[in-house]
Amino acid sequence: MTAPNSAQRRACWSARDDLWKCLDENQDSAAQCEKLRKDFEANCPAQWVKYFVKRRDFLKYKEKIQSEGYEPPDQSSKL
């Protein structure tokens, strides 16, 4: 696999940004953003898609922890 050129990278990042915006506006409803997801997967290398999906999940988790705080699990529930 060759590395994407500048135009291909810009197309990938633009498709990613459009998908993330749609997901944010639709409370992560994948059904409403299906066309954008297909565009994202078509414009980005598979490894990039995998990375960006994990990255978004991490950023959402981080945002939740920062806004709601972290509560450790109850220690008495150990087996």
Steps between C-alpha positions, in 0.01 A plus 500: 500500500635841409451800721215731398603818324406846624167514314402152621583590860291817478209300354529246782513761774208688349291181482594422862405849617167485315418164656597613851290815461200295389542258790528788748189670361299174504604365842723234339216359289689293243188448288467871424867528403534182292582680174771704671643184658523336157673811362740496795585132447540553124730803539727370776736204524359220716766551770409868520131417533578264786720762669249783460213287637707411808610863533140626498397241758789606724419870462134439585603296805747768610232769461258294711757446775588870506138611520360231730810399691637154564339269748701186576309172512383376837784295654262277697370339180822302445465125492 
